[in-house]
Amino acid sequence: MISQDYSYTKKIPSFYLETPRSELELRQSQTCGPRQQLAHRYVRLGTGLLLLGAMLRPRYEAIMEYFNIEGLFEDGDLILTAEGGIDYQTTRGEIPAEVAIRVKKYHIPVIVLAGTIGDEAEVNYDVRINAYASILQRPSTLAEAVAESE
């Protein structure tokens, strides 16, 4: 019997603990595309790290623990930041969006240089990213861009 208990606050979802790994992978390969399969792998990795006592937290918070970059914003005139690809997911915790949110009070423009510009990238204006641009010289696939960079 597979349990559907998904209480993330105090314990690991029992579905992952009770289902053999091979059965999980078989189900995922039959019902999920490559991106979903990758997401499932990250869930399993996160679950394993939680079992070992790790603490999950936002990337920006972890970076700020070691580097006080917010102190650099006060005297800035322009912030350039980079991301492999900018799209609708950038606003969900990616570093460029987190930087833009933090510098809003200083009224400093934020420009993102990205490898690719993906779906619905314009939502990044909502978090006060002022501009974004692709650094690729021409439209190309990821494989072509990587090959030309070397």
Contacts in CASP RR format, 6 or more apart in sequence:
PFRMAT RR
TARGET T0000
AUTHOR 0000-0000-0000
METHOD contacts of the structure
MODEL  1
MISQDYSYTKKIPSFYLETPRSELELRQSQTCGPRQQLAHRYVRLGTGLL
LLGAMLRPRYEAIMEYFNIEGLFEDGDLILTAEGGIDYQTTRGEIPAEVA
IRVKKYHIPVIVLAGTIGDEAEVNYDVRINAYASILQRPSTLAEAVAESE
1 18 0 8 1.000
2 15 0 8 1.000
2 18 0 8 1.000
2 19 0 8 1.000
3 14 0 8 1.000
3 15 0 8 1.000
3 18 0 8 1.000
4 15 0 8 1.000
5 11 0 8 1.000
5 13 0 8 1.000
5 14 0 8 1.000
5 15 0 8 1.000
6 13 0 8 1.000
6 15 0 8 1.000
7 13 0 8 1.000
12 47 0 8 1.000
12 48 0 8 1.000
12 50 0 8 1.000
12 51 0 8 1.000
13 47 0 8 1.000
16 24 0 8 1.000
16 43 0 8 1.000
16 44 0 8 1.000
16 47 0 8 1.000
24 40 0 8 1.000
24 44 0 8 1.000
28 36 0 8 1.000
28 37 0 8 1.000
28 40 0 8 1.000
29 37 0 8 1.000
32 40 0 8 1.000
46 54 0 8 1.000
46 56 0 8 1.000
48 54 0 8 1.000
49 56 0 8 1.000
50 56 0 8 1.000
58 93 0 8 1.000
58 98 0 8 1.000
59 93 0 8 1.000
59 94 0 8 1.000
59 95 0 8 1.000
59 98 0 8 1.000
60 93 0 8 1.000
60 95 0 8 1.000
60 98 0 8 1.000
60 99 0 8 1.000
63 69 0 8 1.000
63 95 0 8 1.000
64 70 0 8 1.000
69 99 0 8 1.000
70 102 0 8 1.000
73 79 0 8 1.000
73 102 0 8 1.000
73 103 0 8 1.000
73 106 0 8 1.000
73 108 0 8 1.000
74 106 0 8 1.000
76 106 0 8 1.000
76 108 0 8 1.000
77 108 0 8 1.000
78 108 0 8 1.000
78 109 0 8 1.000
78 111 0 8 1.000
79 99 0 8 1.000
79 100 0 8 1.000
79 103 0 8 1.000
79 108 0 8 1.000
79 109 0 8 1.000
79 110 0 8 1.000
79 111 0 8 1.000
80 111 0 8 1.000
80 112 0 8 1.000
80 113 0 8 1.000
81 95 0 8 1.000
81 96 0 8 1.000
81 99 0 8 1.000
81 110 0 8 1.000
81 111 0 8 1.000
81 112 0 8 1.000
81 113 0 8 1.000
82 96 0 8 1.000
82 112 0 8 1.000
82 113 0 8 1.000
82 114 0 8 1.000
82 135 0 8 1.000
83 90 0 8 1.000
83 94 0 8 1.000
83 95 0 8 1.000
83 96 0 8 1.000
83 112 0 8 1.000
83 113 0 8 1.000
83 114 0 8 1.000
83 115 0 8 1.000
84 114 0 8 1.000
84 115 0 8 1.000
84 116 0 8 1.000
85 114 0 8 1.000
85 115 0 8 1.000
85 116 0 8 1.000
85 117 0 8 1.000
85 118 0 8 1.000
86 96 0 8 1.000
86 112 0 8 1.000
86 114 0 8 1.000
86 115 0 8 1.000
86 116 0 8 1.000
86 117 0 8 1.000
86 118 0 8 1.000
86 121 0 8 1.000
86 124 0 8 1.000
86 132 0 8 1.000
87 116 0 8 1.000
87 117 0 8 1.000
87 118 0 8 1.000
87 119 0 8 1.000
87 120 0 8 1.000
87 121 0 8 1.000
88 118 0 8 1.000
88 119 0 8 1.000
88 120 0 8 1.000
88 121 0 8 1.000
88 123 0 8 1.000
90 96 0 8 1.000
90 97 0 8 1.000
90 112 0 8 1.000
90 121 0 8 1.000
90 124 0 8 1.000
90 129 0 8 1.000
91 97 0 8 1.000
91 123 0 8 1.000
91 124 0 8 1.000
91 126 0 8 1.000
91 127 0 8 1.000
96 110 0 8 1.000
96 112 0 8 1.000
96 124 0 8 1.000
96 129 0 8 1.000
97 124 0 8 1.000
97 127 0 8 1.000
97 129 0 8 1.000
99 110 0 8 1.000
100 110 0 8 1.000
100 124 0 8 1.000
100 127 0 8 1.000
100 128 0 8 1.000
100 129 0 8 1.000
101 127 0 8 1.000
101 128 0 8 1.000
103 110 0 8 1.000
103 128 0 8 1.000
104 128 0 8 1.000
109 130 0 8 1.000
109 131 0 8 1.000
110 128 0 8 1.000
110 129 0 8 1.000
110 130 0 8 1.000
111 129 0 8 1.000
111 130 0 8 1.000
111 131 0 8 1.000
111 132 0 8 1.000
111 133 0 8 1.000
112 124 0 8 1.000
112 129 0 8 1.000
112 131 0 8 1.000
112 132 0 8 1.000
112 133 0 8 1.000
113 132 0 8 1.000
113 133 0 8 1.000
113 135 0 8 1.000
114 132 0 8 1.000
114 133 0 8 1.000
114 134 0 8 1.000
114 135 0 8 1.000
115 134 0 8 1.000
115 135 0 8 1.000
115 136 0 8 1.000
115 145 0 8 1.000
116 134 0 8 1.000
116 136 0 8 1.000
116 142 0 8 1.000
116 145 0 8 1.000
117 132 0 8 1.000
117 133 0 8 1.000
117 134 0 8 1.000
121 132 0 8 1.000
124 132 0 8 1.000
136 145 0 8 1.000
137 148 0 8 1.000
140 148 0 8 1.000
END
